[in-house]
Amino acid sequence: MTIIRQPSLFGIQELYDMAPPQKYDAIISTINLDKIYHAVTKKSRLGAPEELNYAAMIISIFVRYV
């Protein structure tokens, strides 16, 4: 089994030094949210109402894990 090493976006010390709103802005600005938004938006008129704020839901998922 091979180990895949991914470069980190930020160092741990950098994240500890940032205030929570700065962390969220820094992390979310590096993620391409357009592809995620188009994958989860409603494609038909059936189901969930159109008024849902999909962008806010996507961002809240990332904020939860930070």
Buried (B, 14 or more C-beta within 10 A) or exposed (E): EEEEEEEEEBEEEEBEEBEEEEBBEBBBEEEEBEEBEEEEEEEEEEEEEEEEEBBEEBBEEBBEEE
